[in-house]
């Protein structure tokens, strides 16, 4: 078991609960509050650590991963294959010469299967379900669906064309829901897992990212509802909320940022152009270019979170693979008054 910030948070929470319990008991019974606190903390933390270390075997279990053309999806498909899972890697460009699909097909493994899968295409989703049923050997089960496919963009609300908002919602939310619904009967039979990538920005919004953030807030709500509904079926639903991994995934490039800026400026009304001004617009675009070079370059924290969501017997509801800066920012955003978060982080 790899130790993570999430596990540290859980052990600290055990300590807080133990402190409250020790104080409550010590007021009713004459005993040492400190001794009871240490005893309770040790017991609760020990139970948590043991439960977090319990895992299922990949043997006989299959996992579907969407968005395997690059980034997290590509790396995760290879990682899960190495662990022993049968992996169905959905790629947008599987039939169009995509580099990710080519790399996956070069792997010498009988348990790694590349599927053509555009999550916005009902036809391709249905075809993928049939392929999985056909390929999956008798005695194996679809243990997990990993919703990883995504689309990211930027821009202030008045700058972004409505079709870009629609695209973000179609890929990040509606397509995700469609894939989940299509494969859920198979996952229910296996009492398996649905693991979905969201974002740290789904719990702490920021300017210039509204299309992306709107879609990710919706993903969080969908996964929460699904988790409640799937309890009766024994299916566990987890959300991955990464910090900034732009430098590792290349989800933003300088060329892509410039192309988006050109589209936004051309489609902006003359009134909006005049009110905001070209200089302000360019300053925000340049800021986005700087942002594109930031973030963690190591994908392993996210891959580990995905893996734990699939193999832990008692998976977390939310995994937060992010550095200390983003963990502190998330805490401020979710536990302190709004004005504190805005004063500290919103420019």
ABEGO torsion letter per residue (X at the ends): XBBBAAAAAAAAAAAAAAAAAAAAAAAABBBBAAAAAAAAAAAAAAAAAAAAABBBBABGBBBBBBGAABEAAAAAAAAAAAAGBBBBBBBAAAAAGBAAAAAAAABBBAABBBBBBBAABAAAAAAAAAAAAAABBBGBBBABBBBABBBBBBEBAAABBAAAAAAAAAAAAAAAAAAAAAAAAAAAAAGBBBBBBBBAAAABBBBGAAAAAAAAAAAAAAAAAAAAAAAAAGBBBBBBBBBBAAAAAGABBAAAAAAAAAAAAAABBAAAAAAAEAAAAAAAAAAAAAAAABEBABAAAAAAAAAAAAABABBBABBBBBBAAAAAAAAAAAABBAAAAAAAABX
